[in-house]
Amino acid sequence: MRRLMLVLALVLAVCAAGGCARQGTATKQPEALKIGVLAPLTGPFASGGASMKQSLELAREEVNAKGGVLGRPVELIFADSQGKADAARAEALRLLEKEKVQLLIGAYLSEETAEVMELAAAKKVPLIIPVAAATEFTAKVRDDYDKYKYVFRVAYNIDQWAELLGSFMAGQGIKNYAFVGVNIRWNQEFAQALKNYLARYGITPVYEGYYASKDPALDGIVNALKEKRPAMVVLGDPGKGAVEMVKKIQDYQLGVPVLSVGGSLGDARVAATLTGKSPVYFQAAGWKNTEKGARYFETFKARYGYQPVGYSDVLPYDALLVLAQGVNRAGSLEAEKVIKALEEGKLEGLCGTYNFDRSHQAQWGPGKGLAGVVVEWREGKDVVR
């Protein structure tokens, strides 16, 4: 009996030791890779910030399902830029210094992004700009590469945006148009870029007007449109003000086609509330007319209950996919290696293939892998033009 007890004790001791060894050598979960995101989650542009967040969450899930970045799961740390430059700077600083993020995506407005860009350059942290369109960002990369080489933009810039809309307008055979926008910097810059592009086709603006982002006064603008009788109205506001503008145009029965830069007027729920007979068009960076687009739109609608608008809810998605591909290609988080990997291009997203020029601007345009699409609402249904 004593011998039996000794044998049992020895077996238990060996098993216990083996269990301890297995426990001690258990695979440790890799630390999450923190990526900071600047978006207006409150304020007048909160709807755009919300769509950014939603698209990025879907992209994060997709990246992690494929093994993450450098074998590490991606964790997104969101910060509220509020649509204000000072808030964007403060939140970007918090992300970098307190949260210790290693990569950045953002922001939404050009005014916000200007501040974030300066911090990213100073801290030598790669930044992907998903939606802000001001030309100055990539111009800085071109003119002072050593300082600003950390910055890349996946969205079209103002000149590219003007070309995308302008080429559609030229194809409609119109001779003039009116531009109506919200009183923010990039809308004014866009109006000038569109004017410059359309001049080659002899298409000229007959009116240019702006309203405040908060409590916009629209009746005076509609009266001016009624007097000027443009062949088309271009709306530069991606927010809800543009929706109210279309409804005013319909209420006044102006009978004029409307072409929007996209955003809120790309929302199918909004389209269902429009009652006028005149065409309403909008520009989208990506749409469901491709296999990737159809799959993403289906996933997005299943998750959030509505269809994407094709701009601030697809470009941030692509921003994270592009960034993840770049870092994985680099095989390192070292900024210089990530920069070189992104510069190599041929990075795939929902909108197409991303290649960056020497200013780190994604190349949008016919035959460049990224062309966007113009969509028309017809009785609440979307038709690609």
C-alpha angles and dihedrals in degrees: 000000000000090000090050091051091050092051092049091048090051092050092050091049092052092047091048091049091048091050091051090049092051091048092049093050096044113136111266116226111245116251114258118256108236117218118184120221125197114201137147100254092166133030132047093321096046093116089062091047091050092053090049090054094047094051092046092052089055091048091049091053091049094048093047092047088058094052102281124247116321087346092303126115115246118240118192117212109199123206127189111237090180091211088283128118096219092049091049091053094047093048093046089052090050092050092051100041105030105025092037094218114181099204135030137213121186174294133247111212121047090237090058095043093053090064095043091050093055092052093047090052093047093048093041093234120148112248128193115201107210105183116355108112109192110133093220094077098065091033087064090053090052095046099039105022098165092057102038103030090111091072125088130169125209095181123082114264123233096270092048091047090051090052093050093052095034094055090053091049092050089053091057092065096235124152101200143014144181125238120213121179147156116268098258129117102253092050090057091046090048092052090056094045091051091049091051093049096047093048089080088062095045092248112142136186116247094186139017122188140164137199135196118269090230120056095349119207104222108162094080091052093049091050089052090051090050090054097044095044098205121196090232137007117222115204115205098183113098090190137078093284089075090056091053089047092056091048090051090051089051093046090053089047094227091159093213126140115246126213117192129195085229133250117104093013088060090064113109090210089059092046089058089062096053112100105175124110097221117098121268114200131180137186118240128188091209134007142177094266091099131061093249092044094049091050093048094046090051092049093045094050092046091052102040104023099241140069121262119252093225101244125059089020096052106032095059088050089055091044092063094042091051093046092048092050091049095051093045090050090050090050088215144063090230104128096226092053093047090051093052092047092052091046089058088068125189090121116155126227140154092271095050139269117340120219121167127216123220090279090055091248116144108244108245122179143079112322094006099102093256119068108145121211140250114228128195125207111225114181090330095312125110119237121186112227 
